[in-house]
């Protein structure tokens, strides 16, 4: 079940606060807008396998990525980054998994992410 982290570091110059929800298989980072909707999100899934992510910002297209965990060498601890090569992904399967994990999230967040994944 997705649970919210408290005290999430905020981005300088961002339009609004960033919120982060996580469980053992998914991370959801959302950027709410002033009206309670979504300005953007990143939905990372498959954390125990090959992690991938959908990313969306208002006014842009939904994109799919592979998550490079930054752990290619034990000598460094780099931050994870989204990289090309994710293909199209299976939005219906990811949406179903997200909905099963989202029971504790606010309805506006669930509805916003769901609408984008459905292509609405």
C-alpha positions in Angstrom: 0.0 0.0 0.0 1.4 3.4 -1.0 2.3 5.5 2.0 3.4 9.1 2.0 6.9 10.1 3.1 7.1 13.1 5.4 9.7 15.9 5.1 10.4 15.3 1.4 13.2 17.5 0.0 11.8 20.2 -2.3 13.1 21.4 -5.6 14.4 24.9 -5.9 12.3 27.0 -8.2 9.5 24.5 -8.5 6.0 25.7 -9.0 4.8 23.9 -5.8 5.6 21.3 -3.3 6.6 17.8 -4.3 4.9 14.8 -2.5 6.3 11.2 -2.4 4.4 8.0 -1.8 6.1 4.6 -1.7 5.8 0.9 -1.1 7.9 -2.2 -1.9 7.0 -2.1 -5.6 6.1 1.5 -6.5 7.1 5.1 -6.0 4.7 7.9 -6.9 6.1 11.5 -6.9 3.5 14.1 -7.5 3.6 17.9 -8.1 0.2 19.3 -7.1 -1.0 22.5 -8.6 -2.7 25.4 -6.6 -6.2 24.1 -7.4 -5.6 20.6 -6.0 -5.0 18.9 -9.3 -1.8 17.6 -10.7 0.9 19.6 -12.4 2.9 16.4 -12.9 3.9 13.0 -11.6 6.4 10.2 -11.9 5.1 6.7 -11.3 8.0 4.2 -10.8 7.1 0.5 -10.8 8.8 -2.9 -10.8 11.3 -1.9 -8.0 12.2 -5.5 -7.3 12.8 -6.3 -11.0 13.8 -4.0 -13.8 12.4 -0.7 -12.6 10.6 1.5 -15.0 8.7 4.8 -14.8 5.9 6.8 -16.4 6.5 10.6 -16.2 4.1 13.3 -17.1 3.9 17.1 -16.8 0.9 19.2 -17.6 0.9 20.3 -21.3 3.3 17.4 -22.2 3.0 13.8 -23.3 3.2 10.8 -21.0 6.7 9.2 -21.3 8.0 5.8 -20.3 11.5 5.2 -19.0 13.9 2.7 -17.6 15.2 3.7 -14.1 19.0 3.5 -13.8 19.4 2.9 -10.1 22.9 4.5 -10.0 24.4 1.4 -8.5 26.6 0.2 -11.4 29.7 0.2 -9.2 30.1 -0.4 -5.5 32.6 2.5 -5.4 29.9 5.2 -5.9 26.3 5.7 -4.8 24.8 7.7 -7.6 21.2 8.9 -7.6 18.7 7.0 -9.8 17.9 8.7 -13.1 15.3 8.1 -15.8 16.8 6.9 -19.1 15.5 6.2 -22.6 14.7 2.7 -23.7 11.6 2.0 -21.7 9.4 1.3 -24.8 5.7 1.8 -24.5 5.1 -0.2 -21.4 1.8 -1.8 -20.3 -0.2 1.1 -19.1 -3.3 -1.0 -18.3 -1.3 -3.4 -16.1 0.5 -0.6 -14.3 -2.8 1.3 -13.8 -4.4 -1.8 -12.3 -1.4 -2.3 -9.9 -1.4 1.4 -9.0 -5.2 1.3 -8.2 -4.7 -1.8 -6.0 -1.9 0.1 -4.0 -3.6 3.5 -3.9 -6.4 3.0 -1.3 -4.8 5.5 1.1 -4.2 8.3 -1.4 -6.4 11.3 -1.9 -9.0 10.9 -4.6 -7.7 13.8 -6.7 -4.3 12.2 -6.9 -5.7 8.8 -7.8 -8.1 10.3 -10.4 -5.4 12.5 -11.9 -2.8 9.7 -12.4 -5.4 7.3 -13.6 -6.7 9.7 -16.2 -3.3 10.3 -17.6 -2.5 6.6 -17.7 -5.8 6.0 -19.5 -4.9 8.7 -22.1 -7.8 10.9 -21.1 
